[in-house]
């Protein structure tokens, strides 16, 4: 969500201007785990590749 941060009632509030897609949170625990698993596997491959480039195992 994008918008303006405005002072309201002695505090701060977000005055929405635009809803940005792609940041939806999955509804079920299984969906959350599935999404995180994909990321973990991708990051693991990247980490292994970077460690190999640096001569570490």
Secondary structure, DSSP 8 states (H G I E B T S, - for coil): -EEEEEEETTEEEEEEEE--SS----SSHHHHHHHHHHHHHHHHHHHHHHHHHTT--
